[in-house]
């Protein structure tokens, strides 16, 4: 009986050693997929909130500076030290023809065993003080962006 128990115990250890790499691979893939999802949600939120902040900047303010500050704050709060490459790739633009602000962020990196992964987001927001009326080329207050 003791001999049979020892043989089964050795077999269990061998089976565990054989399945351990597969188990670790599954855990690794789940962790990387979770991190990718988290960064994608964070990037989307940061770009959107930064663009909204820029669009709501009152006349005389600095919309792109305020919007970028908002977006970087969100990225750094959620990603910590990993936020730096995302902050470098953040772009905010004024779009005078559409009286609004456009923002985008795209960052690609390589994950071990999974290949290339990309987080990408963009957003457009009309200026909050936008007034759609008035003639084109006229003199009504709606023809200028709030920060002009």
C-alpha positions as CSV (number, residue, x, y, z in Angstrom):
1,X,0.0,0.0,0.0
2,X,2.8,2.5,0.9
3,X,4.6,1.7,-2.3
4,X,1.5,2.4,-4.4
5,X,1.0,5.8,-2.6
6,X,4.6,6.8,-3.3
7,X,4.2,6.0,-7.0
8,X,1.0,8.0,-7.2
9,X,2.6,10.9,-5.4
10,X,5.5,11.0,-7.8
11,X,3.1,10.8,-10.8
12,X,1.2,13.8,-9.4
13,X,4.4,15.9,-9.2
14,X,5.3,15.0,-12.7
15,X,1.9,15.9,-14.0
16,X,2.0,19.2,-12.2
17,X,5.4,20.0,-13.6
18,X,4.2,19.1,-17.2
19,X,1.0,21.3,-16.9
20,X,2.7,24.3,-15.1
21,X,4.0,26.0,-18.2
22,X,0.6,25.9,-19.8
23,X,-1.0,27.3,-16.7
24,X,1.5,30.1,-16.5
25,X,1.0,30.9,-20.2
26,X,-2.8,31.2,-19.7
27,X,-2.3,33.4,-16.7
28,X,0.2,35.6,-18.6
29,X,-2.2,36.0,-21.6
30,X,-5.0,36.9,-19.2
31,X,-2.8,39.5,-17.5
32,X,-1.6,41.1,-20.7
33,X,-5.2,41.2,-22.1
34,X,-6.4,42.8,-18.9
35,X,-3.6,45.4,-19.1
36,X,-4.3,46.1,-22.8
37,X,-8.0,46.6,-22.0
38,X,-7.2,48.9,-19.0
39,X,-4.9,51.1,-21.1
40,X,-7.3,51.3,-24.0
41,X,-10.1,52.5,-21.7
42,X,-7.7,54.9,-20.0
43,X,-6.5,56.3,-23.4
44,X,-10.0,56.8,-24.6
45,X,-11.1,58.5,-21.4
46,X,-8.0,60.8,-21.4
47,X,-8.4,61.9,-25.0
48,X,-12.1,62.5,-24.6
49,X,-11.8,64.4,-21.4
50,X,-8.9,66.5,-22.7
51,X,-10.8,67.5,-25.8
52,X,-13.9,68.4,-23.8
53,X,-11.7,70.5,-21.4
54,X,-10.1,72.3,-24.3
55,X,-13.5,73.0,-25.9
56,X,-14.9,74.4,-22.6
57,X,-12.0,76.8,-22.1
58,X,-13.4,80.3,-21.7
59,X,-12.4,83.1,-24.1
60,X,-8.8,84.4,-23.4
61,X,-7.7,81.0,-22.1
62,X,-5.3,78.4,-23.5
63,X,-7.5,75.5,-24.7
64,X,-4.8,73.2,-25.9
65,X,-2.6,73.6,-22.8
66,X,-5.6,73.0,-20.5
67,X,-6.9,70.1,-22.5
68,X,-3.4,68.5,-22.6
69,X,-3.0,69.0,-18.9
70,X,-6.3,67.3,-18.2
71,X,-5.5,64.3,-20.4
72,X,-2.0,63.8,-19.0
73,X,-3.4,64.0,-15.5
74,X,-5.8,61.1,-16.3
75,X,-3.0,59.0,-18.0
76,X,-0.6,59.5,-15.1
77,X,-3.2,58.7,-12.5
78,X,-4.3,55.5,-14.2
79,X,-1.0,54.2,-15.7
80,X,1.6,55.5,-13.3
81,X,5.2,55.4,-14.6
82,X,3.9,53.6,-17.8
83,X,2.1,56.8,-18.9
84,X,5.2,58.6,-20.3
85,X,5.0,57.1,-23.9
86,X,1.3,57.7,-24.0
87,X,1.7,61.3,-23.0
88,X,4.3,61.9,-25.7
89,X,1.9,60.6,-28.4
90,X,-1.0,62.7,-27.3
91,X,-2.1,65.3,-29.9
92,X,-4.7,68.0,-29.6
93,X,-5.6,70.3,-32.5
94,X,-7.9,73.3,-32.9
95,X,-10.2,72.9,-35.9
96,X,-11.4,76.4,-36.7
97,X,-13.4,75.4,-39.8
98,X,-15.6,73.2,-37.6
99,X,-15.3,75.4,-34.5
100,X,-14.0,72.7,-32.3
101,X,-11.1,70.7,-31.0
102,X,-9.8,67.3,-32.2
103,X,-7.6,65.0,-30.1
104,X,-5.9,61.7,-30.9
105,X,-3.5,59.3,-29.2
106,X,-2.0,56.1,-30.7
107,X,0.8,54.0,-29.2
108,X,2.0,50.6,-30.3
109,X,4.2,48.3,-28.3
110,X,5.3,44.6,-28.5
111,X,4.0,42.1,-25.9
112,X,6.1,39.0,-25.3
113,X,4.6,36.0,-27.2
114,X,1.6,38.1,-28.3
115,X,3.2,40.5,-30.8
116,X,2.2,44.0,-31.6
117,X,-0.5,45.7,-29.5
118,X,-1.9,49.2,-30.2
119,X,-3.9,51.5,-28.1
120,X,-5.7,54.1,-30.2
121,X,-8.3,56.8,-29.5
122,X,-9.6,60.0,-31.0
123,X,-12.3,62.5,-30.2
124,X,-13.9,65.7,-31.5
125,X,-15.8,68.3,-29.5
126,X,-17.5,71.5,-30.7
127,X,-16.5,74.6,-28.8
128,X,-18.9,75.1,-25.9
129,X,-19.5,78.8,-26.7
130,X,-20.3,77.9,-30.3
131,X,-23.4,79.6,-31.7
132,X,-24.5,78.1,-35.0
133,X,-26.4,81.2,-36.2
134,X,-25.3,84.2,-38.1
135,X,-24.3,84.6,-41.7
136,X,-21.1,83.1,-43.0
137,X,-18.6,86.0,-43.2
138,X,-21.0,88.1,-41.2
139,X,-20.4,90.0,-38.0
140,X,-22.5,88.0,-35.5
141,X,-20.8,86.6,-32.4
142,X,-21.1,83.0,-33.7
143,X,-18.5,83.4,-36.4
144,X,-15.5,83.2,-33.9
145,X,-14.3,80.5,-31.7
146,X,-14.4,81.4,-28.0
147,X,-10.6,81.7,-27.6
148,X,-10.1,83.9,-30.7
